[in-house]
Amino acid sequence: MEDKRELLLSYIKANVAPILVDFISGSDMQNAVVLPANVDRSELNGHYEETEFVPPLWYKELTENEGIKLLIIDKIDSIEKQEQPKFCELLEQRKISTFELPENCIIIVTANKINKHTISEEIYSLTAQI
């Protein structure tokens, strides 16, 4: 377990890809913005307020934080594989709708157990697994 934590820290420092882990959860990370995997698409994406397209609340929270920006997509394996691709734009393009993530934003995807039966191929292909 200690080896995995050290590897996680090195991946965080490198920040070259979103990280897929099964040994922590969103509640383990302080000062992180946590998106539960079962978040509704309407809360994941931006929305219109009158004529203005505004970012989702989690995005505002992420961009207002000082220092390192840490975004956790929590318990990805708690939703069906067919629903998981709703996070692909976030993982691949590092944006949601028209809102780009800060350059120093680190994305961690957590799971209870990582295996091919519970994690979609798209999520696997867009993350570095520890």
Number of C-alpha atoms within 10 A of each C-alpha: 7 7 9 13 14 11 13 19 12 11 18 18 11 10 15 12 18 24 22 23 23 18 15 16 18 20 11 9 13 9 15 20 22 20 18 18 23 17 13 10 11 9 13 22 20 19 15 9 8 7 7 8 12 17 18 17 12 17 21 12 12 20 15 10 13 8 10 14 20 19 23 23 22 24 21 27 22 16 15 15 17 9 13 20 15 17 20 16 13 20 23 15 12 19 17 20 16 11 15 13 19 14 10 12 18 23 25 27 29 23 23 16 16 18 12 10 11 17 20 18 13 15 21 15 12 18 19 17 17 15
